[in-house]
Amino acid sequence: MTEAQNKTTQKDTKKLRFHSNDVVRTLYGERNCNLTLIEKRLGIAINIRGNDLIMQGNMLELEMAENLLNQLYGLIKDGYPVYERDIDYSIRILDGDYNAKLKPIFLDRVYITSKRKIITPKSVNQKNYIDSIRNYDIVFGIGPAGTGKTYLAMAMAISALMKKEVSRVVLTRPAVEAGEKLGYLPGDLYEKVNPYLRPLYDALHDMMDFENASQLIQSGVLEVAPLAFMRGRTLNDSFIILDEAQNSTLEQMKMFLTRLGFDSKTVITGDVTQTDLPEGKSSGLIQAREILAHISEIKFVNFTKEDVVRHPLVQKIIDAYERIEK
């Protein structure tokens, strides 16, 4: 082998040493699954020598691995149980911003006491979203499916209700597909609109057991209703979520935003690329983003495909459709 060929095949090396045996076991994962995943994602080789790691690969990837492993070690020391999916989230965060700090993101917890469930953000934007909901009375979460817009908003709403920060939670979305043809569908009005509210119930029951959720709904403390039912109301001491807002019209969006009463918060979520409105109708969400952008008391958080926290294929599907649309 020539000297030039030898140089091209040489790999850089980095060594890491960790001191706590207990933390190392969690960091490595069962049968070293976390390290195997890091090897695969970053294209490096990791050799284990007890609490020492010898990593080989290109220096850029090795520095990323060093940064990642050191931050994950610190997270575990502070009580965060790192799982394989957290490795993916962490690499995605650091790939977007090498200087990002994982602790403020993963250790920010939303407590859902009814199921003793803890929900944490999985990206910089998700952390920004949660902080915005805490600090602003009106927050827009805009971006593709799977970015946690509705789920995190509902987690914050249920948490606020359990902590008695609000006395009521209202979940609403447009029943666009039904439109003016609701009367032609079988059943009473509830049965006609219920299919369009099903995703809200699904997220709700993931956070609360069915019996508790049913009791709160029956008592009116928790309300799930189509957007049209918001007309003429003033919602005080409430946490209100408008889901699928891209399917609201300009008139509906204005009507909804002006329902906000004293001591209330509202979160509006939607994906401006998936509008199902009839031809000739403009999306109230798109127009609200243009009309309200100058109001400093209203916060807009824009999610991207990098924030997708569903199955890894979802991000690839979004990429594929974006290429076609462009």
N, C-alpha and C positions, 0 to 999 in steps of 0.2 A: 504493500500500500504506500502510495506517495505521501509526502508531507501535506500536500493540499487536500488529498482525500481524507487523511487522518483528521485534519482540522474540521472538515464538514461533518464527520461522524462523531466528534467529541461532544459530550454533553456536560452542561454545568451541573454543579452539585451544591446543595444546601443542607445544613444539619440543624435540627431543632431538638431541644431537650425540654421535657415537661417534668415537674417535680411531684405532683400529686397522683398517686396510683389510682385513687378512686375517680378523679376527674379524667384521667387518661382512658380508663375503661369506657366511660361514656363517650369521650371524644372519638375513640377509634370505632366504636359501635360494635354490635354483636358480630363476631367473626370478622372484625375489621371492615364492616360493610361501609362505614363512612369514609374510610381512607380509600377503599376501592372505588367509591363513587367520585372522590376528588381526583384520583388518578385518571378516571375515564373522562371527566368533564374538562380537566386542564391538560390532558395529554402528557402526564409526567409519570415517573416511576417512584414509588415510596417503599423503602426497605425499613422494616421495624426491628429495632434492637432494644427491647424493653420500653423504657420511657424516652428513648432516643429515636428520631426519625432521620433517615438519610434519603434525601430527595434528589432525583436526577431528571434533567430536562432542559428546556430553554430558560434562560434567566428570567425573562418576563413572566412566564408561567410559574416559575419557582418563587418569585417574589409575591405573586398573587396567592400561592398556596401558603406561604409563610404568614402573610397578612391574615388570610382566612383562618388558618389553624390557631393562630395566637388569639384572634378575636373570639372564635368558638370556645377555646379553652377558658377565656375570661367569662363568657356567658354561662358555661357549665358551673364554674366556681361560684357564680352568683345565683345558682339555683335553677337555671333554665335547662330543661331536658332536651337537648338537641336531637332531632330525628333526621332521617335521610332527606325528607322533603325540605328541611331547613337548610341543608347543604346547598340544594339547588337555588333556593331563595337568596341565600347569602352570596353565592357566586354571581347571581344576576345583579344584586345590589352593588357589589364591589366592581363588577365589570362595567357598570354604568358610572361609578364614582369610586376610584381606588381609595380615596381618603374617607369614605363613608364610615360611620361608626355603627356597628350592629347593636350594641347594647341599648341605646335609646329607642331603637325600633322594636326589638324582640322583647324587651322588658317592660314595654308599655302595655298594660293589661286592662281589658274591659271585663269586669266581673258580671256574670249572669248568675245571681244567687239561687234562682229557682231550680237550676240544674247543677249548681256549683260548677259552672263551666267558665273557663277563662279563654277569652279570645284575644289574640295579639295581631298587630299588623305584620305583614310579610314583605313590605317594600317601603322605600322612602316616601312614595306618594300615599300609600295607605297610612303611614304615620302622620303625614301632613294632613290628611283627610280627617283623622280622628282628632288631632289638635284643633283643626278648623271648626269641627262640630262643637268642641268644648268652648271655643272662644268667640264664635259668631252665631247670631240668631238665624241667619239664612245662609245655607251652604249648598252649592251646586256640585255634584259629583258627575263628571262627564267622561265617558270612555267606553271601550269595548266590553263585551260580555266576559264574565269570569274574573273581573278585577276587584271584586269585593265591595262595589259601590253600595248595593242594597243591603247586603249581609252585615257590613260594618255599621251602617246607619241604623239598622234594626237592633244590633247589639247595643249601640249607644242609647237607643230609645228605651229598650227593656231595662238596661242598667239604670238609667235615670228614673224610670218608674219604680224599680225596686228600692232605690235609695230615696224615694219620695221627693225627688227634685222636680217632678211634674206629677199631675194627678191623672193624666190621661195620655194614651198613645193612639194616634190616628194613622192608619196605613191606607193609602189610596193609590189608584192607578187608572188611566183611561181604559174604557172598554171599547177600543177603537174598532175592532173587527165587527162588533155588534152594531155600532153606529145607530142609525135611525131604525134599524130592522129588529130591535129587541122584541117588539110585539109579535114577530113571526116565530120566535123560538118557543118551544114547549115549556110549561111550568110557570110558576109565579116569578115576580121580578127578581127575587133573591136567586132562584135557580138559573135564571137567564144570565145574570152577571157573574155568578160564582166561578165559572171556569176561568174568567179573566183575572180573578183575584187569587187563584190557586197558588201561584208562585210565592205570594206573600204569606199565605198560610204555611207553605212548606218551610220557608225560612223561620217563621215564628215557632213552629213545632220542633225545629232543630234546637231552639234555645229554651223552650219551656215545654214541660210535659203537657199532654193533651188535656188532662183534667183541669189544670191550673189555667191554661189558655182559654178553655171553654168557659170557665167561671168568670174570667175577666171580660170576655166578649159579651156574655149574658148580662153582666152588670154595667156594661157600657164603658168600663175603664179602658178597655182595649177595643178599638173599632177598626174593622176592615171594610172598606166601602169603595165603590167606583167614584171617579173624580166628579161626575155630575152631581153626586149627593152633597158636595161641599158648598154648592151655591147658597148664598144667603146666610151663611153661618159665620160666627166669630169664635175662634178657638183660643181661649185663654188657658194658661197653666197646662199647656199641652206640648207634646213632641209629635210633629206631623211629618210624615214621609210621603212624598209623591214619587212613585216608581214609574219607569218607562215613560218619562216626561217628554221624550221626543215625539210621542204620539198625542200630545196635547196641542190644541190650536192656540193661536195668539190670545184669543178671547178667554179660553179656559185657563191658560197660564196666568193671565192678569187676574182672573177671578180667584184662582187658588192662592196666589201670593198675597192678595188683599184679605185673606181669611185670618192672617196671623194676628193673634191677640196679645195681651200682656203676659209676661213671664213664659213665653212660648218659644220653641225652636222649630225650624222646618228645614228638611233636607230634601233636595230635588235631585233625582238620579236619572240618567238616561244615556243612550248611545246615539249620537246624531247621525251615524252611518246606517242605522236600521229603522228608519221612519216608515210606518205603515199607513200613514194618512192617505186619504183619497187624493187623486191627481188634482192639482189646483189649490190644495190646502197647505199652508206653510206651517212648519213645526214651531210651536210656542217655545220650545227649549232653545232652538237655534236663535230665534229672535230675542229671547231673554238674555242670552249671552252677549248679544250686540247692544241691547238697550240698557242693560244694568251694569255693564262692565266698569263704568266710572264711579259706581257707588262703593266707597271704601268699606262700608259696614257689611257688604255682601261678599262672600268668598267663593271663588270658582276654583275647583281642583280638577285638573285634567289628567286622566289616566291614559296609559298607553298599553300596548301588548306586553311590554316588559313587566307590567303589574299583574298579569294573569296568574291566578293561583289555583286554577283547575288542573285537569289532566294536562301533561306537557304537550299533548297533541293539539290542544286548543290554541296555543300560541302559534303553532305551525299552520293551523287552519286559517287563523287571522292573517298571517303572512301571505298565504296563498291567495286569499281573496283580495288583499290589498294590492298584490301584483297585477291581478286581473283588472281591478278598478282603475289603476293608474294607466 
